[in-house]
Amino acid sequence: MRFLQVPIRHTTLAVALAAAAVLAGCGRQGVDQAHAAGAPPAPEVLVAQVAASSTQVWDAFNGRIEAVQAVQLRPRVSGYIERVAFSEGQEVGKGQLLFVIDQRPYRAALASAQAQLERARAAAGLARSQDERARSLMAGQAISREEAEARAAELAQAVAQVRAAEAELAAAQLNLDFTEVRAPVAGRVGRALLTMGNMAQADQSLLTSLVSQDPVYVYFDVDEHSYLRYQKLSRESRKGHDARPVRVGLAGEDGFVHEGVLDFTDNQLNADTGSMRLRARLANPERRLTPGLFARVQLQGGGNAQELLLIDDKAVLTDQSRQYAYVVESVEGQGHVAQRRELQLGRLVDGQRVVEQGLSAGDQLVVGGLQRIYYPGMPVSPKAVEPAKKAPAKTPVEPQPQAAAQ
């Protein structure tokens, strides 16, 4: 029996062609199924309408609370401390007794001065009588002119001695008064640095410190650009910038709950730091503003409220040195697409970013789902949300050079 022999290479080729036909049929079937199912849905993003709002601009700085009056109490006379008449850390009134220095030496000095004054007055009385007698005798030529002039000189010397004794008595009384150290101003007193039995040296020994409580100052530094902007606004409004409102918040407080006014501007710029020292005055009836505390300060940046475009700072993206955001636009034949907008931004105002260029009122700004946008012009499905409400800023909101660029 004879068999038909087929070459092996022809058999392999036939198998390969059959497999390719099968795969091609499967590929066409997958494509047809994909077309039947349709394209994947556009990703959902959250959008908020950009709107202009009337906003009062505040610039933020860092400062320190300081007392209006701060006194270091030192004795005016020397002596041993006899009594400490206050409780450490308490508030004291003006003129309240704080320390008593041993008064016995000064009482003795006062008594001696009083005796000297009485002696001088007695001598002056005698000299006055002798002068009057000499004048009457001189009229009758009973004594010489030389003797009458000598008695007049003695009277003048006696009167001078009386005045000197009166001055010594006043000094002795003053020294006795100085043995009672009293508060020169009302405020809170510190700890007693010298206690009973210790020697106090006049004008040298530090007894305690005293700081006033109400009102208080807050000192802060503004950059050169901000200072020049304030000057320009003052010239335009024809009013001094020393009356600008100031708001202050402490480290543990929400927002800026303390209000005051600017009352001092330094007379020259600090060339080392490029800043100007300013001061505001605040009422402190509740004693919450303790001298030395760190303060967050807001200074009103303009006279009247301004119409500003404010957006959520989270909607701003950064591409190297450029800042941009996505807005949703309707394109005919494509539906809603995300378009990129280059932005020029300003300062933060009450937790929101000021947009100077790049957006207009009415734009649909993407505020959520930004990670789903892979390229400009990508189809998206917008879902409207309410715009973010302005919240009081809790920290200094802008580096000063950037804030000064406005």
FENQUIKA-V906351 format. One record per residue. N is the residue number from 1. RES is the residue in three letters. PSI is psi in whole degrees, 0 to 359 (* if undefined). OMEGA is omega in radians with two decimals (* if undefined). Layout:
n->N res->RES psi->PSI omega->OMEGA
n->N res->RES psi->PSI omega->OMEGA
This chain:
n->1 res->MET psi->141 omega->-3.10
n->2 res->ARG psi->132 omega->3.13
n->3 res->PHE psi->149 omega->3.08
n->4 res->LEU psi->124 omega->-3.12
n->5 res->GLN psi->124 omega->3.12
n->6 res->VAL psi->134 omega->-3.13
n->7 res->PRO psi->144 omega->-3.09
n->8 res->ILE psi->323 omega->-3.08
n->9 res->ARG psi->328 omega->3.10
n->10 res->HIS psi->323 omega->3.13
n->11 res->THR psi->317 omega->3.13
n->12 res->THR psi->318 omega->3.13
n->13 res->LEU psi->319 omega->3.14
n->14 res->ALA psi->319 omega->3.13
n->15 res->VAL psi->319 omega->-3.13
n->16 res->ALA psi->319 omega->3.14
n->17 res->LEU psi->320 omega->3.13
n->18 res->ALA psi->318 omega->3.13
n->19 res->ALA psi->321 omega->3.12
n->20 res->ALA psi->321 omega->3.13
n->21 res->ALA psi->319 omega->3.12
n->22 res->VAL psi->315 omega->-3.13
n->23 res->LEU psi->321 omega->3.12
n->24 res->ALA psi->320 omega->3.10
n->25 res->GLY psi->320 omega->3.11
n->26 res->CYS psi->320 omega->3.13
n->27 res->GLY psi->315 omega->3.13
n->28 res->ARG psi->323 omega->3.13
n->29 res->GLN psi->320 omega->3.12
n->30 res->GLY psi->320 omega->3.13
n->31 res->VAL psi->316 omega->3.13
n->32 res->ASP psi->320 omega->3.13
n->33 res->GLN psi->321 omega->3.12
n->34 res->ALA psi->317 omega->3.10
n->35 res->HIS psi->324 omega->-3.13
n->36 res->ALA psi->323 omega->-3.14
n->37 res->ALA psi->333 omega->-3.13
n->38 res->GLY psi->168 omega->-3.13
n->39 res->ALA psi->158 omega->3.12
n->40 res->PRO psi->147 omega->-3.11
n->41 res->PRO psi->152 omega->3.10
n->42 res->ALA psi->140 omega->-3.12
n->43 res->PRO psi->148 omega->-3.14
n->44 res->GLU psi->134 omega->3.07
n->45 res->VAL psi->154 omega->3.11
n->46 res->LEU psi->133 omega->-3.11
n->47 res->VAL psi->149 omega->3.06
n->48 res->ALA psi->142 omega->-3.12
n->49 res->GLN psi->131 omega->3.10
n->50 res->VAL psi->130 omega->-3.12
n->51 res->ALA psi->147 omega->3.06
n->52 res->ALA psi->142 omega->3.14
n->53 res->SER psi->149 omega->3.10
n->54 res->SER psi->116 omega->-2.99
n->55 res->THR psi->137 omega->3.01
n->56 res->GLN psi->125 omega->-3.07
n->57 res->VAL psi->133 omega->3.08
n->58 res->TRP psi->135 omega->3.06
n->59 res->ASP psi->142 omega->-3.05
n->60 res->ALA psi->139 omega->3.13
n->61 res->PHE psi->172 omega->3.05
n->62 res->ASN psi->144 omega->-3.11
n->63 res->GLY psi->185 omega->3.12
n->64 res->ARG psi->141 omega->3.06
n->65 res->ILE psi->134 omega->3.08
n->66 res->GLU psi->153 omega->-3.14
n->67 res->ALA psi->147 omega->3.06
n->68 res->VAL psi->319 omega->3.11
n->69 res->GLN psi->125 omega->3.10
n->70 res->ALA psi->125 omega->-3.03
n->71 res->VAL psi->135 omega->2.95
n->72 res->GLN psi->114 omega->-3.04
n->73 res->LEU psi->124 omega->3.06
n->74 res->ARG psi->148 omega->-3.13
n->75 res->PRO psi->150 omega->3.08
n->76 res->ARG psi->348 omega->3.06
n->77 res->VAL psi->155 omega->3.14
n->78 res->SER psi->153 omega->3.11
n->79 res->GLY psi->174 omega->3.14
n->80 res->TYR psi->140 omega->3.12
n->81 res->ILE psi->123 omega->-3.12
n->82 res->GLU psi->330 omega->-3.11
n->83 res->ARG psi->140 omega->2.98
n->84 res->VAL psi->115 omega->-2.92
n->85 res->ALA psi->26 omega->3.13
n->86 res->PHE psi->164 omega->3.03
n->87 res->SER psi->132 omega->-3.08
n->88 res->GLU psi->133 omega->3.10
n->89 res->GLY psi->358 omega->-3.11
n->90 res->GLN psi->163 omega->3.02
n->91 res->GLU psi->137 omega->-3.12
n->92 res->VAL psi->155 omega->3.10
n->93 res->GLY psi->163 omega->3.11
n->94 res->LYS psi->131 omega->-3.13
n->95 res->GLY psi->359 omega->-3.12
n->96 res->GLN psi->142 omega->-3.12
n->97 res->LEU psi->132 omega->-3.13
n->98 res->LEU psi->312 omega->-3.14
n->99 res->PHE psi->152 omega->3.02
n->100 res->VAL psi->123 omega->3.07
n->101 res->ILE psi->147 omega->-3.12
n->102 res->ASP psi->119 omega->-3.01
n->103 res->GLN psi->350 omega->-3.01
n->104 res->ARG psi->315 omega->3.11
n->105 res->PRO psi->325 omega->-3.08
n->106 res->TYR psi->332 omega->3.02
n->107 res->ARG psi->321 omega->3.10
n->108 res->ALA psi->318 omega->3.11
n->109 res->ALA psi->323 omega->3.10
n->110 res->LEU psi->318 omega->3.11
n->111 res->ALA psi->320 omega->3.11
n->112 res->SER psi->319 omega->3.13
n->113 res->ALA psi->323 omega->3.10
n->114 res->GLN psi->320 omega->3.11
n->115 res->ALA psi->319 omega->3.11
n->116 res->GLN psi->323 omega->3.13
n->117 res->LEU psi->317 omega->3.12
n->118 res->GLU psi->320 omega->3.10
n->119 res->ARG psi->315 omega->-3.13
n->120 res->ALA psi->321 omega->3.13
n->121 res->ARG psi->321 omega->3.09
n->122 res->ALA psi->315 omega->3.11
n->123 res->ALA psi->322 omega->3.12
n->124 res->ALA psi->323 omega->3.10
n->125 res->GLY psi->316 omega->3.11
n->126 res->LEU psi->317 omega->-3.13
n->127 res->ALA psi->325 omega->3.12
n->128 res->ARG psi->318 omega->3.12
n->129 res->SER psi->317 omega->3.14
n->130 res->GLN psi->325 omega->3.12
n->131 res->ASP psi->318 omega->3.13
n->132 res->GLU psi->321 omega->3.12
n->133 res->ARG psi->319 omega->3.14
n->134 res->ALA psi->324 omega->3.12
n->135 res->ARG psi->318 omega->-3.14
n->136 res->SER psi->321 omega->3.10
n->137 res->LEU psi->326 omega->3.12
n->138 res->MET psi->325 omega->3.13
n->139 res->ALA psi->325 omega->3.10
n->140 res->GLY psi->8 omega->3.13
n->141 res->GLN psi->36 omega->3.13
n->142 res->ALA psi->338 omega->3.09
n->143 res->ILE psi->163 omega->3.14
n->144 res->SER psi->159 omega->3.10
n->145 res->ARG psi->323 omega->-3.11
n->146 res->GLU psi->317 omega->3.14
n->147 res->GLU psi->323 omega->3.11
n->148 res->ALA psi->320 omega->3.12
n->149 res->GLU psi->325 omega->3.12
n->150 res->ALA psi->319 omega->3.11
n->151 res->ARG psi->325 omega->3.07
n->152 res->ALA psi->322 omega->3.10
n->153 res->ALA psi->322 omega->3.10
n->154 res->GLU psi->322 omega->3.09
n->155 res->LEU psi->317 omega->3.13
n->156 res->ALA psi->319 omega->3.11
n->157 res->GLN psi->321 omega->3.14
n->158 res->ALA psi->321 omega->3.09
n->159 res->VAL psi->320 omega->3.10
n->160 res->ALA psi->321 omega->3.11
n->161 res->GLN psi->326 omega->3.08
n->162 res->VAL psi->316 omega->3.13
n->163 res->ARG psi->319 omega->3.11
n->164 res->ALA psi->319 omega->3.12
n->165 res->ALA psi->322 omega->3.09
n->166 res->GLU psi->321 omega->3.10
n->167 res->ALA psi->318 omega->3.11
n->168 res->GLU psi->322 omega->3.10
n->169 res->LEU psi->319 omega->3.11
n->170 res->ALA psi->320 omega->3.12
n->171 res->ALA psi->320 omega->3.12
n->172 res->ALA psi->320 omega->3.10
n->173 res->GLN psi->322 omega->3.12
n->174 res->LEU psi->316 omega->3.12
n->175 res->ASN psi->322 omega->3.09
n->176 res->LEU psi->320 omega->3.09
n->177 res->ASP psi->325 omega->-3.11
n->178 res->PHE psi->346 omega->3.08
n->179 res->THR psi->344 omega->3.02
n->180 res->GLU psi->107 omega->-3.12
n->181 res->VAL psi->118 omega->-3.09
n->182 res->ARG psi->159 omega->-3.12
n->183 res->ALA psi->122 omega->3.13
n->184 res->PRO psi->337 omega->3.12
n->185 res->VAL psi->163 omega->3.04
n->186 res->ALA psi->141 omega->3.13
n->187 res->GLY psi->196 omega->3.14
n->188 res->ARG psi->130 omega->-3.10
n->189 res->VAL psi->148 omega->3.13
n->190 res->GLY psi->203 omega->-3.13
n->191 res->ARG psi->155 omega->3.11
n->192 res->ALA psi->116 omega->-3.12
n->193 res->LEU psi->340 omega->3.01
n->194 res->LEU psi->128 omega->-3.14
n->195 res->THR psi->179 omega->-3.05
n->196 res->MET psi->133 omega->3.13
n->197 res->GLY psi->347 omega->3.14
n->198 res->ASN psi->151 omega->-3.13
n->199 res->MET psi->130 omega->3.09
n->200 res->ALA psi->125 omega->3.12
n->201 res->GLN psi->134 omega->-3.10
n->202 res->ALA psi->129 omega->3.06
n->203 res->ASP psi->12 omega->-3.13
n->204 res->GLN psi->307 omega->-3.06
n->205 res->SER psi->132 omega->3.07
n->206 res->LEU psi->121 omega->-3.11
n->207 res->LEU psi->309 omega->3.13
n->208 res->THR psi->178 omega->3.10
n->209 res->SER psi->156 omega->-3.08
n->210 res->LEU psi->129 omega->3.12
n->211 res->VAL psi->139 omega->3.09
n->212 res->SER psi->159 omega->-3.01
n->213 res->GLN psi->327 omega->-3.05
n->214 res->ASP psi->117 omega->0.05
n->215 res->PRO psi->182 omega->3.09
n->216 res->VAL psi->165 omega->3.07
n->217 res->TYR psi->153 omega->2.90
n->218 res->VAL psi->121 omega->3.12
n->219 res->TYR psi->138 omega->3.10
n->220 res->PHE psi->158 omega->-3.10
n->221 res->ASP psi->135 omega->3.07
n->222 res->VAL psi->149 omega->-3.12
n->223 res->ASP psi->165 omega->-3.05
n->224 res->GLU psi->319 omega->-3.11
n->225 res->HIS psi->318 omega->3.11
n->226 res->SER psi->319 omega->-3.14
n->227 res->TYR psi->316 omega->3.12
n->228 res->LEU psi->325 omega->3.10
n->229 res->ARG psi->320 omega->3.10
n->230 res->TYR psi->320 omega->3.11
n->231 res->GLN psi->320 omega->3.13
n->232 res->LYS psi->316 omega->3.12
n->233 res->LEU psi->324 omega->3.13
n->234 res->SER psi->319 omega->3.12
n->235 res->ARG psi->321 omega->-3.13
n->236 res->GLU psi->324 omega->-3.14
n->237 res->SER psi->353 omega->-3.14
n->238 res->ARG psi->32 omega->3.09
n->239 res->LYS psi->148 omega->3.10
n->240 res->GLY psi->141 omega->-3.13
n->241 res->HIS psi->359 omega->3.13
n->242 res->ASP psi->352 omega->3.14
n->243 res->ALA psi->15 omega->-3.09
n->244 res->ARG psi->138 omega->3.06
n->245 res->PRO psi->147 omega->3.13
n->246 res->VAL psi->138 omega->3.05
n->247 res->ARG psi->141 omega->-3.05
n->248 res->VAL psi->139 omega->3.03
n->249 res->GLY psi->142 omega->3.10
n->250 res->LEU psi->172 omega->-3.04
n->251 res->ALA psi->324 omega->-3.09
n->252 res->GLY psi->13 omega->-3.09
n->253 res->GLU psi->152 omega->3.05
n->254 res->ASP psi->127 omega->3.10
n->255 res->GLY psi->201 omega->-3.08
n->256 res->PHE psi->95 omega->-2.96
n->257 res->VAL psi->349 omega->-3.12
n->258 res->HIS psi->132 omega->-3.07
n->259 res->GLU psi->145 omega->3.10
n->260 res->GLY psi->192 omega->3.14
n->261 res->VAL psi->150 omega->3.07
n->262 res->LEU psi->129 omega->-3.09
n->263 res->ASP psi->1 omega->-3.13
n->264 res->PHE psi->137 omega->3.00
n->265 res->THR psi->131 omega->-3.09
n->266 res->ASP psi->163 omega->-3.05
n->267 res->ASN psi->358 omega->3.09
n->268 res->GLN psi->155 omega->3.13
n->269 res->LEU psi->141 omega->3.06
n->270 res->ASN psi->109 omega->-3.06
n->271 res->ALA psi->335 omega->-3.12
n->272 res->ASP psi->321 omega->-3.10
n->273 res->THR psi->348 omega->-3.11
n->274 res->GLY psi->33 omega->-3.08
n->275 res->SER psi->160 omega->3.11
n->276 res->MET psi->134 omega->-3.13
n->277 res->ARG psi->126 omega->3.10
n->278 res->LEU psi->160 omega->-3.13
n->279 res->ARG psi->138 omega->3.07
n->280 res->ALA psi->153 omega->-3.14
n->281 res->ARG psi->129 omega->-3.08
n->282 res->LEU psi->144 omega->3.01
n->283 res->ALA psi->147 omega->-3.09
n->284 res->ASN psi->57 omega->-3.08
n->285 res->PRO psi->331 omega->-3.11
n->286 res->GLU psi->2 omega->3.11
n->287 res->ARG psi->33 omega->3.12
n->288 res->ARG psi->339 omega->-3.12
n->289 res->LEU psi->93 omega->-3.11
n->290 res->THR psi->131 omega->3.11
n->291 res->PRO psi->135 omega->-3.13
n->292 res->GLY psi->345 omega->-3.11
n->293 res->LEU psi->147 omega->2.98
n->294 res->PHE psi->141 omega->-3.10
n->295 res->ALA psi->140 omega->2.97
n->296 res->ARG psi->122 omega->-2.99
n->297 res->VAL psi->134 omega->2.99
n->298 res->GLN psi->126 omega->3.12
n->299 res->LEU psi->132 omega->-3.10
n->300 res->GLN psi->123 omega->-3.05
n->301 res->GLY psi->344 omega->-3.13
n->302 res->GLY psi->168 omega->-3.10
n->303 res->GLY psi->309 omega->-3.08
n->304 res->ASN psi->164 omega->3.08
n->305 res->ALA psi->147 omega->-3.10
n->306 res->GLN psi->150 omega->3.05
n->307 res->GLU psi->113 omega->-3.06
n->308 res->LEU psi->149 omega->2.97
n->309 res->LEU psi->117 omega->-3.12
n->310 res->LEU psi->131 omega->3.12
n->311 res->ILE psi->162 omega->3.07
n->312 res->ASP psi->129 omega->-3.10
n->313 res->ASP psi->339 omega->3.12
n->314 res->LYS psi->343 omega->3.13
n->315 res->ALA psi->353 omega->-3.10
n->316 res->VAL psi->128 omega->3.09
n->317 res->LEU psi->159 omega->-3.10
n->318 res->THR psi->131 omega->3.07
n->319 res->ASP psi->97 omega->-3.02
n->320 res->GLN psi->246 omega->-3.11
n->321 res->SER psi->0 omega->-3.11
n->322 res->ARG psi->147 omega->3.09
n->323 res->GLN psi->139 omega->-3.07
n->324 res->TYR psi->172 omega->3.09
n->325 res->ALA psi->167 omega->3.11
n->326 res->TYR psi->138 omega->3.01
n->327 res->VAL psi->154 omega->3.14
n->328 res->VAL psi->128 omega->3.11
n->329 res->GLU psi->153 omega->3.08
n->330 res->SER psi->124 omega->3.14
n->331 res->VAL psi->129 omega->-3.10
n->332 res->GLU psi->129 omega->-3.14
n->333 res->GLY psi->348 omega->-3.12
n->334 res->GLN psi->347 omega->-3.12
n->335 res->GLY psi->219 omega->-3.13
n->336 res->HIS psi->131 omega->3.13
n->337 res->VAL psi->155 omega->3.12
n->338 res->ALA psi->124 omega->3.14
n->339 res->GLN psi->143 omega->-3.12
n->340 res->ARG psi->138 omega->3.09
n->341 res->ARG psi->124 omega->3.03
n->342 res->GLU psi->137 omega->-3.03
n->343 res->LEU psi->148 omega->2.90
n->344 res->GLN psi->114 omega->-2.97
n->345 res->LEU psi->155 omega->3.07
n->346 res->GLY psi->213 omega->-3.07
n->347 res->ARG psi->173 omega->2.98
n->348 res->LEU psi->133 omega->3.11
n->349 res->VAL psi->114 omega->3.14
n->350 res->ASP psi->41 omega->3.06
n->351 res->GLY psi->1 omega->3.12
n->352 res->GLN psi->154 omega->-3.05
n->353 res->ARG psi->135 omega->3.08
n->354 res->VAL psi->130 omega->3.10
n->355 res->VAL psi->119 omega->3.14
n->356 res->GLU psi->322 omega->3.11
n->357 res->GLN psi->150 omega->3.06
n->358 res->GLY psi->334 omega->-3.14
n->359 res->LEU psi->157 omega->3.09
n->360 res->SER psi->158 omega->3.09
n->361 res->ALA psi->133 omega->-3.12
n->362 res->GLY psi->346 omega->3.09
n->363 res->ASP psi->145 omega->3.10
n->364 res->GLN psi->99 omega->-3.05
n->365 res->LEU psi->133 omega->3.09
n->366 res->VAL psi->118 omega->-3.12
n->367 res->VAL psi->352 omega->3.12
n->368 res->GLY psi->147 omega->-3.12
n->369 res->GLY psi->22 omega->-3.13
n->370 res->LEU psi->333 omega->-3.13
n->371 res->GLN psi->347 omega->3.13
n->372 res->ARG psi->355 omega->3.14
n->373 res->ILE psi->116 omega->-3.06
n->374 res->TYR psi->339 omega->-3.09
n->375 res->TYR psi->152 omega->3.09
n->376 res->PRO psi->141 omega->-3.11
n->377 res->GLY psi->6 omega->-3.12
n->378 res->MET psi->134 omega->3.10
n->379 res->PRO psi->138 omega->3.13
n->380 res->VAL psi->164 omega->3.07
n->381 res->SER psi->102 omega->-3.05
n->382 res->PRO psi->144 omega->3.03
n->383 res->LYS psi->118 omega->-3.04
n->384 res->ALA psi->139 omega->3.05
n->385 res->VAL psi->163 omega->3.09
n->386 res->GLU psi->142 omega->3.09
n->387 res->PRO psi->149 omega->3.13
n->388 res->ALA psi->135 omega->3.11
n->389 res->LYS psi->148 omega->3.13
n->390 res->LYS psi->133 omega->3.12
n->391 res->ALA psi->142 omega->3.12
n->392 res->PRO psi->134 omega->3.12
n->393 res->ALA psi->140 omega->-3.08
n->394 res->LYS psi->347 omega->-3.10
n->395 res->THR psi->164 omega->3.03
n->396 res->PRO psi->125 omega->-2.84
n->397 res->VAL psi->351 omega->-3.05
n->398 res->GLU psi->134 omega->2.98
n->399 res->PRO psi->139 omega->-2.95
n->400 res->GLN psi->318 omega->3.13
n->401 res->PRO psi->323 omega->3.13
n->402 res->GLN psi->321 omega->3.10
n->403 res->ALA psi->329 omega->-3.09
n->404 res->ALA psi->347 omega->-3.11
n->405 res->ALA psi->349 omega->-3.11
n->406 res->GLN psi->* omega->*
